[in-house]
Amino acid sequence: MKNYELLEHTADMGVRAWGATLAAVFENMAQGLYAIALHHPPQDAREKLGLSFNAENPEDLLILFLQELVYLLYTRNLAATRLLITFDSETRLHAQGDFEHIRPENLAVEVKSPTYHKLKISRQNEGWMAEVYFDL
């Protein structure tokens, strides 16, 4: 079962993700990003990476995290097959990931960056929800 949905927008594409924890929302948002950018989801992990981020608030943290995933996708051809995210606080995260090398023919559309347009993270009755729009 998917824990995200794609949101149509005039020139951009959005992702709404939800999860029981804030970490799950970040992990599901990454899956949504790859659903936009790739013809097929990454599956064969070949490289392990650790990522850490600090920000002033959870929204900025989400943008930093997604910017790094976009950077890795288009500069090193790496997409995460698995991410394990932990938070020291709502403004500091660590991610351990297994990444696959993506072939150029698997790229569906160029995602330039996540944007602050309509960005939101909120607590829901049964967990968390986030929305991010990506500049294409």
Biotite code that builds the C-alpha atoms (Angstrom):
import biotite.structure as struc

atoms = struc.array([
    struc.Atom([0.000, 0.000, 0.000], chain_id="A", res_id=1, res_name="MET", atom_name="CA", element="C"),
    struc.Atom([1.322, 3.427, -0.934], chain_id="A", res_id=2, res_name="LYS", atom_name="CA", element="C"),
    struc.Atom([1.656, 5.982, 1.813], chain_id="A", res_id=3, res_name="ASN", atom_name="CA", element="C"),
    struc.Atom([1.766, 8.914, -0.584], chain_id="A", res_id=4, res_name="TYR", atom_name="CA", element="C"),
    struc.Atom([-0.180, 10.383, -3.476], chain_id="A", res_id=5, res_name="GLU", atom_name="CA", element="C"),
    struc.Atom([0.897, 12.567, -6.368], chain_id="A", res_id=6, res_name="LEU", atom_name="CA", element="C"),
    struc.Atom([-0.711, 15.999, -6.682], chain_id="A", res_id=7, res_name="LEU", atom_name="CA", element="C"),
    struc.Atom([-1.139, 17.679, -10.057], chain_id="A", res_id=8, res_name="GLU", atom_name="CA", element="C"),
    struc.Atom([-0.223, 21.340, -10.402], chain_id="A", res_id=9, res_name="HIS", atom_name="CA", element="C"),
    struc.Atom([0.049, 23.682, -13.394], chain_id="A", res_id=10, res_name="THR", atom_name="CA", element="C"),
    struc.Atom([3.816, 23.401, -13.968], chain_id="A", res_id=11, res_name="ALA", atom_name="CA", element="C"),
    struc.Atom([4.892, 21.397, -10.943], chain_id="A", res_id=12, res_name="ASP", atom_name="CA", element="C"),
    struc.Atom([4.095, 18.083, -9.297], chain_id="A", res_id=13, res_name="MET", atom_name="CA", element="C"),
    struc.Atom([3.306, 17.599, -5.644], chain_id="A", res_id=14, res_name="GLY", atom_name="CA", element="C"),
    struc.Atom([3.455, 14.754, -3.175], chain_id="A", res_id=15, res_name="VAL", atom_name="CA", element="C"),
    struc.Atom([1.252, 14.257, -0.143], chain_id="A", res_id=16, res_name="ARG", atom_name="CA", element="C"),
    struc.Atom([2.699, 11.671, 2.230], chain_id="A", res_id=17, res_name="ALA", atom_name="CA", element="C"),
    struc.Atom([1.501, 10.369, 5.548], chain_id="A", res_id=18, res_name="TRP", atom_name="CA", element="C"),
    struc.Atom([2.725, 8.020, 8.235], chain_id="A", res_id=19, res_name="GLY", atom_name="CA", element="C"),
    struc.Atom([2.475, 7.066, 11.868], chain_id="A", res_id=20, res_name="ALA", atom_name="CA", element="C"),
    struc.Atom([5.686, 8.968, 12.658], chain_id="A", res_id=21, res_name="THR", atom_name="CA", element="C"),
    struc.Atom([7.472, 11.991, 11.245], chain_id="A", res_id=22, res_name="LEU", atom_name="CA", element="C"),
    struc.Atom([10.259, 9.648, 10.089], chain_id="A", res_id=23, res_name="ALA", atom_name="CA", element="C"),
    struc.Atom([7.731, 7.546, 8.157], chain_id="A", res_id=24, res_name="ALA", atom_name="CA", element="C"),
    struc.Atom([6.418, 10.672, 6.432], chain_id="A", res_id=25, res_name="VAL", atom_name="CA", element="C"),
    struc.Atom([9.938, 11.630, 5.310], chain_id="A", res_id=26, res_name="PHE", atom_name="CA", element="C"),
    struc.Atom([10.546, 8.076, 4.037], chain_id="A", res_id=27, res_name="GLU", atom_name="CA", element="C"),
    struc.Atom([7.225, 8.064, 2.169], chain_id="A", res_id=28, res_name="ASN", atom_name="CA", element="C"),
    struc.Atom([7.928, 11.512, 0.721], chain_id="A", res_id=29, res_name="MET", atom_name="CA", element="C"),
    struc.Atom([11.153, 10.101, -0.760], chain_id="A", res_id=30, res_name="ALA", atom_name="CA", element="C"),
    struc.Atom([9.116, 7.341, -2.421], chain_id="A", res_id=31, res_name="GLN", atom_name="CA", element="C"),
    struc.Atom([6.816, 9.997, -3.873], chain_id="A", res_id=32, res_name="GLY", atom_name="CA", element="C"),
    struc.Atom([9.793, 11.926, -5.249], chain_id="A", res_id=33, res_name="LEU", atom_name="CA", element="C"),
    struc.Atom([11.050, 8.781, -6.985], chain_id="A", res_id=34, res_name="TYR", atom_name="CA", element="C"),
    struc.Atom([7.556, 8.093, -8.349], chain_id="A", res_id=35, res_name="ALA", atom_name="CA", element="C"),
    struc.Atom([7.749, 11.448, -10.128], chain_id="A", res_id=36, res_name="ILE", atom_name="CA", element="C"),
    struc.Atom([11.364, 11.224, -11.293], chain_id="A", res_id=37, res_name="ALA", atom_name="CA", element="C"),
    struc.Atom([11.696, 7.563, -12.303], chain_id="A", res_id=38, res_name="LEU", atom_name="CA", element="C"),
    struc.Atom([9.901, 5.196, -14.651], chain_id="A", res_id=39, res_name="HIS", atom_name="CA", element="C"),
    struc.Atom([10.472, 2.335, -12.181], chain_id="A", res_id=40, res_name="HIS", atom_name="CA", element="C"),
    struc.Atom([11.179, 2.512, -8.446], chain_id="A", res_id=41, res_name="PRO", atom_name="CA", element="C"),
    struc.Atom([14.733, 1.704, -7.357], chain_id="A", res_id=42, res_name="PRO", atom_name="CA", element="C"),
    struc.Atom([15.149, -1.903, -6.209], chain_id="A", res_id=43, res_name="GLN", atom_name="CA", element="C"),
    struc.Atom([18.753, -3.153, -6.294], chain_id="A", res_id=44, res_name="ASP", atom_name="CA", element="C"),
    struc.Atom([20.820, -1.455, -3.601], chain_id="A", res_id=45, res_name="ALA", atom_name="CA", element="C"),
    struc.Atom([24.522, -1.184, -4.377], chain_id="A", res_id=46, res_name="ARG", atom_name="CA", element="C"),
    struc.Atom([25.765, 1.607, -2.129], chain_id="A", res_id=47, res_name="GLU", atom_name="CA", element="C"),
    struc.Atom([25.181, 2.662, 1.474], chain_id="A", res_id=48, res_name="LYS", atom_name="CA", element="C"),
    struc.Atom([25.087, 6.326, 2.470], chain_id="A", res_id=49, res_name="LEU", atom_name="CA", element="C"),
    struc.Atom([24.507, 8.228, 5.679], chain_id="A", res_id=50, res_name="GLY", atom_name="CA", element="C"),
    struc.Atom([22.945, 11.687, 5.662], chain_id="A", res_id=51, res_name="LEU", atom_name="CA", element="C"),
    struc.Atom([22.439, 14.199, 8.480], chain_id="A", res_id=52, res_name="SER", atom_name="CA", element="C"),
    struc.Atom([20.601, 17.511, 8.485], chain_id="A", res_id=53, res_name="PHE", atom_name="CA", element="C"),
    struc.Atom([19.868, 20.374, 10.885], chain_id="A", res_id=54, res_name="ASN", atom_name="CA", element="C"),
    struc.Atom([17.235, 23.039, 10.305], chain_id="A", res_id=55, res_name="ALA", atom_name="CA", element="C"),
    struc.Atom([15.179, 25.601, 12.182], chain_id="A", res_id=56, res_name="GLU", atom_name="CA", element="C"),
    struc.Atom([11.893, 23.716, 11.769], chain_id="A", res_id=57, res_name="ASN", atom_name="CA", element="C"),
    struc.Atom([10.526, 20.443, 10.354], chain_id="A", res_id=58, res_name="PRO", atom_name="CA", element="C"),
    struc.Atom([9.500, 22.102, 7.069], chain_id="A", res_id=59, res_name="GLU", atom_name="CA", element="C"),
    struc.Atom([13.029, 23.351, 6.379], chain_id="A", res_id=60, res_name="ASP", atom_name="CA", element="C"),
    struc.Atom([14.361, 19.934, 7.384], chain_id="A", res_id=61, res_name="LEU", atom_name="CA", element="C"),
    struc.Atom([12.097, 18.227, 4.849], chain_id="A", res_id=62, res_name="LEU", atom_name="CA", element="C"),
    struc.Atom([13.230, 20.599, 2.095], chain_id="A", res_id=63, res_name="ILE", atom_name="CA", element="C"),
    struc.Atom([16.925, 19.987, 2.906], chain_id="A", res_id=64, res_name="LEU", atom_name="CA", element="C"),
    struc.Atom([16.375, 16.226, 2.925], chain_id="A", res_id=65, res_name="PHE", atom_name="CA", element="C"),
    struc.Atom([14.552, 16.248, -0.424], chain_id="A", res_id=66, res_name="LEU", atom_name="CA", element="C"),
    struc.Atom([17.104, 18.621, -1.990], chain_id="A", res_id=67, res_name="GLN", atom_name="CA", element="C"),
    struc.Atom([19.825, 16.116, -1.115], chain_id="A", res_id=68, res_name="GLU", atom_name="CA", element="C"),
    struc.Atom([17.873, 13.232, -2.657], chain_id="A", res_id=69, res_name="LEU", atom_name="CA", element="C"),
    struc.Atom([17.373, 15.269, -5.847], chain_id="A", res_id=70, res_name="VAL", atom_name="CA", element="C"),
    struc.Atom([21.087, 16.146, -5.865], chain_id="A", res_id=71, res_name="TYR", atom_name="CA", element="C"),
    struc.Atom([22.103, 12.488, -5.441], chain_id="A", res_id=72, res_name="LEU", atom_name="CA", element="C"),
    struc.Atom([19.696, 11.411, -8.179], chain_id="A", res_id=73, res_name="LEU", atom_name="CA", element="C"),
    struc.Atom([20.899, 13.838, -10.824], chain_id="A", res_id=74, res_name="TYR", atom_name="CA", element="C"),
    struc.Atom([24.598, 14.204, -9.985], chain_id="A", res_id=75, res_name="THR", atom_name="CA", element="C"),
    struc.Atom([25.502, 10.689, -8.822], chain_id="A", res_id=76, res_name="ARG", atom_name="CA", element="C"),
    struc.Atom([22.594, 8.739, -10.368], chain_id="A", res_id=77, res_name="ASN", atom_name="CA", element="C"),
    struc.Atom([21.641, 7.332, -6.956], chain_id="A", res_id=78, res_name="LEU", atom_name="CA", element="C"),
    struc.Atom([18.120, 6.601, -5.699], chain_id="A", res_id=79, res_name="ALA", atom_name="CA", element="C"),
    struc.Atom([17.316, 5.150, -2.303], chain_id="A", res_id=80, res_name="ALA", atom_name="CA", element="C"),
    struc.Atom([15.863, 1.662, -2.183], chain_id="A", res_id=81, res_name="THR", atom_name="CA", element="C"),
    struc.Atom([15.576, 1.833, 1.604], chain_id="A", res_id=82, res_name="ARG", atom_name="CA", element="C"),
    struc.Atom([15.854, 4.707, 4.061], chain_id="A", res_id=83, res_name="LEU", atom_name="CA", element="C"),
    struc.Atom([15.966, 4.466, 7.832], chain_id="A", res_id=84, res_name="LEU", atom_name="CA", element="C"),
    struc.Atom([15.362, 7.914, 9.312], chain_id="A", res_id=85, res_name="ILE", atom_name="CA", element="C"),
    struc.Atom([15.814, 8.845, 12.938], chain_id="A", res_id=86, res_name="THR", atom_name="CA", element="C"),
    struc.Atom([15.315, 12.215, 14.613], chain_id="A", res_id=87, res_name="PHE", atom_name="CA", element="C"),
    struc.Atom([17.319, 13.707, 17.462], chain_id="A", res_id=88, res_name="ASP", atom_name="CA", element="C"),
    struc.Atom([14.592, 16.356, 17.555], chain_id="A", res_id=89, res_name="SER", atom_name="CA", element="C"),
    struc.Atom([12.040, 17.761, 15.097], chain_id="A", res_id=90, res_name="GLU", atom_name="CA", element="C"),
    struc.Atom([14.880, 19.847, 13.621], chain_id="A", res_id=91, res_name="THR", atom_name="CA", element="C"),
    struc.Atom([17.705, 17.278, 13.341], chain_id="A", res_id=92, res_name="ARG", atom_name="CA", element="C"),
    struc.Atom([17.593, 14.038, 11.388], chain_id="A", res_id=93, res_name="LEU", atom_name="CA", element="C"),
    struc.Atom([19.900, 11.203, 10.421], chain_id="A", res_id=94, res_name="HIS", atom_name="CA", element="C"),
    struc.Atom([19.205, 8.912, 7.492], chain_id="A", res_id=95, res_name="ALA", atom_name="CA", element="C"),
    struc.Atom([20.894, 5.654, 6.615], chain_id="A", res_id=96, res_name="GLN", atom_name="CA", element="C"),
    struc.Atom([20.107, 4.461, 3.142], chain_id="A", res_id=97, res_name="GLY", atom_name="CA", element="C"),
    struc.Atom([20.717, 1.767, 0.584], chain_id="A", res_id=98, res_name="ASP", atom_name="CA", element="C"),
    struc.Atom([21.028, 3.327, -2.870], chain_id="A", res_id=99, res_name="PHE", atom_name="CA", element="C"),
    struc.Atom([20.806, 1.965, -6.400], chain_id="A", res_id=100, res_name="GLU", atom_name="CA", element="C"),
    struc.Atom([22.716, 3.371, -9.370], chain_id="A", res_id=101, res_name="HIS", atom_name="CA", element="C"),
    struc.Atom([20.054, 4.598, -11.805], chain_id="A", res_id=102, res_name="ILE", atom_name="CA", element="C"),
    struc.Atom([20.480, 4.284, -15.549], chain_id="A", res_id=103, res_name="ARG", atom_name="CA", element="C"),
    struc.Atom([19.616, 7.435, -17.538], chain_id="A", res_id=104, res_name="PRO", atom_name="CA", element="C"),
    struc.Atom([16.812, 5.638, -19.390], chain_id="A", res_id=105, res_name="GLU", atom_name="CA", element="C"),
    struc.Atom([14.996, 5.132, -16.058], chain_id="A", res_id=106, res_name="ASN", atom_name="CA", element="C"),
    struc.Atom([14.657, 8.911, -15.551], chain_id="A", res_id=107, res_name="LEU", atom_name="CA", element="C"),
    struc.Atom([11.089, 9.946, -16.368], chain_id="A", res_id=108, res_name="ALA", atom_name="CA", element="C"),
    struc.Atom([11.184, 13.701, -15.788], chain_id="A", res_id=109, res_name="VAL", atom_name="CA", element="C"),
    struc.Atom([13.727, 16.133, -14.396], chain_id="A", res_id=110, res_name="GLU", atom_name="CA", element="C"),
    struc.Atom([12.867, 17.243, -10.892], chain_id="A", res_id=111, res_name="VAL", atom_name="CA", element="C"),
    struc.Atom([14.714, 20.504, -10.273], chain_id="A", res_id=112, res_name="LYS", atom_name="CA", element="C"),
    struc.Atom([13.981, 20.997, -6.585], chain_id="A", res_id=113, res_name="SER", atom_name="CA", element="C"),
    struc.Atom([11.388, 20.865, -3.832], chain_id="A", res_id=114, res_name="PRO", atom_name="CA", element="C"),
    struc.Atom([9.686, 24.206, -3.248], chain_id="A", res_id=115, res_name="THR", atom_name="CA", element="C"),
    struc.Atom([8.142, 26.073, -0.344], chain_id="A", res_id=116, res_name="TYR", atom_name="CA", element="C"),
    struc.Atom([4.938, 26.578, -2.375], chain_id="A", res_id=117, res_name="HIS", atom_name="CA", element="C"),
    struc.Atom([2.084, 25.106, -0.280], chain_id="A", res_id=118, res_name="LYS", atom_name="CA", element="C"),
    struc.Atom([4.627, 23.285, 1.911], chain_id="A", res_id=119, res_name="LEU", atom_name="CA", element="C"),
    struc.Atom([3.117, 21.866, 5.060], chain_id="A", res_id=120, res_name="LYS", atom_name="CA", element="C"),
    struc.Atom([3.721, 19.298, 7.752], chain_id="A", res_id=121, res_name="ILE", atom_name="CA", element="C"),
    struc.Atom([1.016, 18.599, 10.289], chain_id="A", res_id=122, res_name="SER", atom_name="CA", element="C"),
    struc.Atom([-0.026, 16.151, 12.949], chain_id="A", res_id=123, res_name="ARG", atom_name="CA", element="C"),
    struc.Atom([-3.086, 14.139, 12.030], chain_id="A", res_id=124, res_name="GLN", atom_name="CA", element="C"),
    struc.Atom([-5.354, 12.011, 14.211], chain_id="A", res_id=125, res_name="ASN", atom_name="CA", element="C"),
    struc.Atom([-3.327, 8.883, 13.480], chain_id="A", res_id=126, res_name="GLU", atom_name="CA", element="C"),
    struc.Atom([0.110, 10.316, 12.733], chain_id="A", res_id=127, res_name="GLY", atom_name="CA", element="C"),
    struc.Atom([1.645, 12.883, 10.420], chain_id="A", res_id=128, res_name="TRP", atom_name="CA", element="C"),
    struc.Atom([1.028, 14.306, 6.943], chain_id="A", res_id=129, res_name="MET", atom_name="CA", element="C"),
    struc.Atom([3.231, 16.425, 4.665], chain_id="A", res_id=130, res_name="ALA", atom_name="CA", element="C"),
    struc.Atom([2.803, 18.111, 1.280], chain_id="A", res_id=131, res_name="GLU", atom_name="CA", element="C"),
    struc.Atom([5.609, 19.302, -0.980], chain_id="A", res_id=132, res_name="VAL", atom_name="CA", element="C"),
    struc.Atom([5.548, 20.574, -4.552], chain_id="A", res_id=133, res_name="TYR", atom_name="CA", element="C"),
    struc.Atom([8.527, 19.985, -6.820], chain_id="A", res_id=134, res_name="PHE", atom_name="CA", element="C"),
    struc.Atom([9.697, 22.335, -9.548], chain_id="A", res_id=135, res_name="ASP", atom_name="CA", element="C"),
    struc.Atom([9.986, 20.334, -12.776], chain_id="A", res_id=136, res_name="LEU", atom_name="CA", element="C"),
])
